[in-house]
Amino acid sequence: VNPSGDQEANMNLKEENENHIDQTQIEHSIILMSTNKIEEGVLNDEIIEKMNLSIKVKSIYKEAVGKFNISFKKCQNFLISNDLIASEKLFNQLKDSIQLNIRPSNEGRAYHSHSHSHLNNENTNENEDVHPLPGYPNNLEIYIENILIKLNNDKLSLFTYDEYLSIEIIKFIKQNLKEFNSSSLGKCLCDSKPFNKLLIEKFIDSYSFKQLHIFEAMRCLFTDFKIEGEGQIVDRVIQIFGKKYTKDNPNTFSNPDIAYYLGFSIMMLQTDLHREEVIEKMSPSKF
């Protein structure tokens, strides 16, 4: 509510809120953000600002998810315009400055100053660089610099904008997995374009299959998205899965090829068993 008590303003705010977030989420946000901060039942400006920002951020996520299902490029542009990920230009500027051992000046860091009030504060506490959106930094420049500084010269030269972008997009997908249609997500991840191939690698690599039976690991992965495409696409996805599964369970199989062959066999047998379109089921000899 508006603390001024203006009824018309309160009604407008209520209508705006309901367009972005349901009532349960609003109440949950109020409880989270008002704990130990409300005196005598009055919401202070800081809490109101956080509530409004939470509502705005939720609407950004919702719209971005919709755009992602239509076009990866549209989603990328949308996330950049809302300061959730860096543009290619900003990324390359920061990378060049790190390679030349030059920290960007305050002037060069003004790109996000409209949304990050403490951008130019060199004494910023690391704990303060937290974006209202879980998993996102409040200061993109510092966040990217910290990633790049940790890389040695060889790794830094190989760390391209596509690498950075794929990591951020997969983070976005994983945080909003329930919002995605598994078939639409599968079409995007299984596309044969170079960047989409990078996406599927990062997506599978984001899972932990440690101490899981290979059946459980495959069920965990393929519950979240459906492989869309021809046999060669299935083959490529299972190969990536085999490498990741072997990496997480080095004592289970001696090399990734075993996990790959077994995984492909499981996929083939499951398809044969459960797909209604397959009328004549495989015999052991055919298998």
Disulfide bonds with the S-S distance in Angstrom:
none
